[in-house]
Amino acid sequence: MAEEKSGQPQKFAWNNVPGEDNENLKNFLRKEFGIDWTKDAKITKSDDCRIIHIFTDDHSAEIIMAENEKKAILKIRDGETQNLKVKKEDDKLNIYFSSICEKLLELKDLNGIIMGYLKRRYKDKPIKLIIIAILITIVVLPFYNAVFSIWVAEWWPTSSIPSTPTIQPTKLIYNLSTEDDGYIYIWEPCTNSRAPEKGWLVVENPFYKININLDHSYYMLFDNKSNKDILVYDDTVKSGMNMLTGSALGFCDHDGDNAIQYATTAFHDTDGIEYEIGYEDRDRGFVLIDTEGWDTRLTEDDRKGYDVEAEVIFGIFANKPYFINAVEHTNLQRGGYVFPPNPIQDPDEIVQSWILIDEYRYTSMKGGDNANAEWGLPILYDITDISRTGRKPWHIGSAAFSMMFPEHILLGDKLGGGIIFSLPEGKFRFDDSLGVYGDQIAGEFILYVEKPQKAIAFTVNPVNEHLFFYDIEDFNTFDSYEDLMARTCEKYGLVYPNGTIDAHDWMTKRYAYVITLKDEWYDVNAEQVSDEIWTSADQGIADFYTYQEIISKTMEKTTPLSS
């Protein structure tokens, strides 16, 4: 049974947890919120001192301190959140929750309260009622609301994170159900302020919902199990590399000749994308959704945008926690779709990024070839805190170096969910028919983002000349570099090219990831990823291979919409 709240406001000192204020914190949670499992709970704090974790084997909660140290947020595993007040008192950051603010917020509708009273008081004198109502409406209420809003804002600061417009589809256009209670729903596109013309294509199964913006070519990912968005979209910054755009494609010119040095489909795709249901396997509960026209071509200015167009295919399973994200990039200039060629619009870098919520601060990896330790790029099998700026796990390479990458990269919250990016082997990972030019993935990065809001970025690069280790002059930073390069190329059946590969010298690039959502993944006793989690990711890769040829042939038969 939860205890009744006492008359005195509960508090604890942020700086004294973990430590002497542990019991105050437990009392705070128990008396203010009725959280009665805290008696034997463990309490830890993140390395950057921004998050307090409270957990047992069966329950968990966390308190996140805002950067301005004026507000904190209590998050409980079931998805409930509560705003907390931070006050600096005697050089301590004391944390409060006051029910007074809740009562005051109820008074925000003072207009309704007053008008209800006046109708009862002057029900037989309508003229007086009208005059008094007018005076209250144009004089009293505006003054009250202004003062009230300022006071509450000071006591109860709101987040600066922009709100997400509601996506509410109403009509199903596709429905697949399986005997094990699985399903795939595809909804007729619906519009809102972020997709006012073509709208959002919503695809879901029991585990997740993918919201694809048909106007601006990016997608958001909603976790049905934890009932929250796990990708971040923030359009308050529209320049540089600080754009947080869910999952979008980006194109870059490091020479700086293009007027938009870094263009993302989420902001710079002016004509949107088209979609179709390309393939279904009803017996196994699987559907392919083919989307085309992901680009940043801005025809009004020949110095803006890039002559690359992408096709993104989504593979959806009816009762599995994973989906396929397969991409084909076409170089429109090399393919003869754009004439005359313009080097300013031929990018030297292409990326796809997934911007994840700040909670996913831990990572672990499985698989890959870690034999070439001389490269100094260790594969991190242990769980690593991404927020530690000194240890950002990343893997880069070119051509057959992608064969060294781990099969699975997990990012997650120890107290909650996680996401796994799995890189299959085969033609979507490395096309050996093209020799040293056959790379599909040239880089994988995990970065901690500070602005415009905190987030975790997982980014992949299918082509980027600045990551090609074949550039002897730029990357020959230690003795025996050429010998090491030659040995590595020989190991993977390649001939050392003795020079730099031109990042522009390609016509088509393809890659695919299997993306798995998990609501729990951390084994507290072993302090590792649970074995069954990696098993689930392995199954996702196995299911991908079932449809690999179908996806490849679908890409081969399509041509860019620009053609």
C-alpha positions, -999 to 999 in steps of 0.1 A, spaced: 0 0 0 12 35 -9 17 59 20 -4 90 23 15 122 15 26 142 45 18 179 49 55 189 45 70 187 10 94 159 5 129 166 -8 164 152 -13 197 167 -22 209 158 -57 246 160 -48 242 136 -19 228 107 -39 242 81 -40 252 87 -4 237 102 28 205 112 11 196 78 -2 169 73 24 155 108 17 152 99 -20 134 66 -11 110 85 12 105 111 -15 95 85 -41 73 66 -16 54 95 0 51 118 -31 44 91 -57 34 60 -39 64 40 -52 66 14 -25 93 -9 -39 122 14 -30 131 -1 4 159 -25 -9 165 -6 -42 200 1 -55 208 36 -64 235 47 -89 243 79 -108 255 82 -144 291 92 -151 281 127 -161 260 131 -129 228 139 -149 208 107 -143 200 89 -110 190 53 -114 168 35 -88 162 -2 -94 155 -37 -81 153 -69 -100 117 -62 -109 113 -24 -109 132 6 -120 130 44 -122 153 72 -131 155 109 -124 170 131 -152 185 165 -144 179 192 -170 210 210 -183 199 243 -168 195 226 -134 160 242 -129 140 211 -135 142 173 -133 121 145 -147 111 113 -129 106 84 -153 92 51 -142 96 19 -163 59 18 -172 63 50 -191 49 74 -165 68 107 -161 66 135 -135 81 170 -135 102 178 -105 113 212 -92 150 220 -85 160 247 -60 195 257 -50 195 260 -12 227 262 9 249 252 -21 228 221 -26 204 212 -55 173 201 -36 146 182 -55 109 188 -47 75 177 -60 47 199 -48 10 191 -52 3 228 -48 13 233 -84 -11 206 -95 -40 224 -77 -30 257 -92 -29 242 -127 -65 232 -121 -73 270 -116 -60 278 -150 -96 275 -162 -107 304 -140 -129 316 -168 -151 285 -165 -152 287 -127 -162 324 -126 -188 321 -154 -204 291 -137 -208 312 -106 -222 342 -124 -248 322 -143 -261 309 -110 -259 343 -92 -276 364 -120 -297 338 -138 -327 362 -135 -307 393 -145 -293 386 -180 -282 422 -187 -261 424 -155 -247 390 -163 -236 402 -198 -220 434 -185 -201 417 -157 -190 389 -181 -176 414 -206 -156 432 -179 -142 400 -166 -133 387 -201 -115 419 -213 -99 430 -180 -97 406 -152 -89 373 -170 -61 386 -192 -44 401 -162 -49 369 -142 -37 346 -170 -6 367 -176 4 367 -139 -5 330 -134 14 319 -165 46 338 -155 44 325 -119 38 289 -129 65 290 -156 90 302 -130 80 274 -106 74 248 -132 98 254 -162 87 236 -194 110 217 -218 124 235 -248 120 204 -269 95 211 -297 62 192 -295 55 164 -320 23 169 -340 -1 140 -337 -2 114 -364 -37 99 -365 -44 76 -395 -80 65 -397 -84 41 -426 -66 8 -432 -54 0 -467 -36 -33 -459 -41 -59 -432 -22 -91 -427 -29 -114 -397 -12 -146 -385 -23 -174 -363 2 -164 -335 -16 -131 -330 8 -112 -353 -4 -85 -377 8 -59 -402 -13 -28 -406 -7 -2 -433 -28 29 -430 -39 53 -456 -15 84 -454 -27 111 -431 -15 147 -430 -4 171 -403 18 202 -401 50 182 -408 35 164 -438 7 186 -451 5 173 -487 13 136 -492 11 129 -455 25 101 -433 25 65 -442 20 45 -410 31 8 -408 29 -12 -376 30 -46 -360 26 -56 -323 62 -44 -315 67 -11 -334 52 16 -356 71 32 -385 58 66 -395 72 75 -429 70 112 -439 61 112 -476 66 149 -480 101 152 -467 115 116 -468 124 106 -433 109 82 -408 101 80 -371 100 48 -350 75 42 -322 81 14 -297 46 -2 -291 59 -21 -260 73 9 -241 47 33 -257 72 60 -268 91 74 -297 126 62 -298 138 84 -327 142 122 -322 131 149 -346 141 185 -338 139 212 -365 151 241 -344 185 239 -361 186 235 -399 222 239 -407 255 222 -401 256 186 -387 234 193 -357 201 183 -374 181 157 -355 158 142 -381 147 108 -370 161 85 -397 170 104 -429 196 104 -456 222 130 -459 246 142 -486 278 162 -481 304 182 -500 336 186 -480 351 209 -506 325 235 -497 315 243 -533 278 233 -528 257 261 -513 243 234 -489 273 217 -476 253 191 -457 218 184 -471 193 160 -455 163 145 -471 142 155 -441 147 193 -448 158 195 -485 136 170 -503 112 193 -521 90 168 -539 88 139 -514 86 102 -520 64 76 -536 55 42 -521 40 8 -530 35 -25 -514 60 -45 -535 58 -81 -521 40 -101 -496 44 -136 -480 12 -142 -462 21 -177 -451 51 -164 -431 37 -130 -423 60 -107 -443 55 -76 -464 80 -54 -484 72 -16 -488 92 1 -515 97 38 -512 114 58 -539 125 94 -545 147 101 -514 168 130 -526 179 166 -521 177 179 -557 169 216 -557 164 226 -594 161 263 -588 198 266 -581 226 246 -597 248 250 -566 223 235 -542 214 199 -536 230 167 -549 224 145 -578 218 113 -558 185 95 -554 178 67 -530 153 39 -528 145 26 -492 127 -7 -488 111 -17 -455 107 -54 -447 80 -59 -421 73 -91 -401 39 -97 -385 51 -109 -351 88 -102 -349 105 -73 -330 126 -64 -361 123 -50 -395 145 -46 -426 159 -12 -437 175 -17 -472 188 12 -492 199 17 -528 217 49 -538 220 59 -574 246 84 -587 224 103 -612 254 119 -630 273 86 -635 241 68 -644 234 93 -672 202 107 -657 216 142 -653 233 161 -680 256 179 -682 274 165 -651 280 191 -624 308 182 -599 294 206 -573 263 184 -570 282 151 -568 287 145 -531 318 129 -515 298 116 -485 265 99 -481 250 89 -448 220 74 -432 215 83 -395 192 71 -368 189 98 -341 179 79 -309 166 92 -276 191 102 -250 182 73 -227 201 49 -250 235 57 -236 250 22 -235 263 1 -263 277 -34 -269 287 -53 -300 289 -89 -311 308 -106 -339 332 -92 -364 369 -97 -370 390 -83 -342 422 -99 -353 437 -68 -368 443 -51 -335 471 -31 -350 445 -8 -365 437 5 -330 399 3 -336 388 -22 -310 354 -39 -313 337 -33 -280 322 -65 -267 317 -51 -232 289 -27 -224 302 8 -228 288 42 -217 284 63 -248 284 95 -228 321 91 -220 336 114 -245 369 95 -243 354 63 -257 332 66 -288 329 32 -304 333 34 -342 342 12 -370 355 25 -404 369 9 -434 364 5 -471 358 -23 -496 365 -56 -477 371 -38 -445 333 -38 -440 337 -76 -436 355 -69 -403 325 -51 -388 305 -67 -360 272 -84 -369 253 -66 -342 255 -32 -325 232 -26 -295 223 7 -281 201 9 -250 191 19 -215 201 -6 -188 168 1 -171 146 -1 -201 146 -8 -238 172 -10 -266 177 -12 -303 200 -35 -323 215 -27 -357 225 -59 -375 247 -58 -406 241 -90 -428 269 -106 -448 266 -110 -485 260 -86 -514 244 -59 -493 275 -58 -472 302 -63 -497 300 -68 -535 332 -86 -543 325 -85 -581 337 -49 -580 370 -55 -563 382 -26 -542 353 -6 -554 328 -31 -541 323 -17 -506 287 -11 -495 294 2 -460 325 24 -455 318 35 -419 297 31 -388 296 57 -361 280 61 -327 281 97 -315 267 115 -284 248 146 -295 246 177 -272 227 202 -293 200 212 -302 190 186 -277 207 155 -262 205 124 -284 225 94 -296 233 92 -333 240 59 -351 253 67 -386 264 46 -415 284 57 -446 281 37 -479 306 60 -496 330 86 -483 364 94 -496 375 107 -462 372 73 -447 391 54 -473 422 40 -458 437 36 -492 448 73 -492 485 67 -483 493 104 -478 464 112 -455 463 80 -435 499 70 -434 503 80 -398 525 52 -385 554 30 -397 546 0 -418 513 14 -429 516 1 -464 526 -34 -452 496 -35 -429 473 -23 -457 487 -49 -481 483 -78 -455 447 -67 -447 437 -66 -484 453 -100 -490 434 -114 -461 401 -104 -477 411 -113 -513 418 -78 -526 447 -63 -544 462 -33 -527 455 -4 -551 485 19 -540 464 50 -540 431 68 -531 398 55 -543 377 84 -557 345 87 -537 327 99 -568 336 69 -589 305 48 -584 271 43 -599 250 23 -574 255 16 -537 234 -8 -517 233 -18 -480 208 -32 -455 203 -34 -418 180 -55 -397 168 -33 -368 155 -50 -337 136 -34 -308 139 -49 -273 121 -38 -241 147 -55 -219 182 -65 -228 205 -61 -198 215 -90 -176 221 -74 -142 238 -104 -127 262 -109 -156 265 -72 -164 262 -81 -200 236 -83 -228 213 -112 -222 221 -143 -244 185 -144 -257 189 -109 -271 217 -118 -294 198 -149 -303 169 -128 -314 192 -105 -334 207 -136 -351 171 -147 -360 165 -113 -376 196 -118 -398 184 -153 -408 150 -140 -418 167 -113 -438 186 -139 -459 152 -155 -468 142 -123 -486 176 -110 -496 173 -119 -533 138 -106 -536 149 -72 -521 180 -72 -545 159 -79 -576 133 -53 -566 161 -27 -565 175 -39 -598 143 -35 -617 135 0 -604 149 32 -620 152 66 -603 121 87 -604 143 114 -618 146 94 -650 
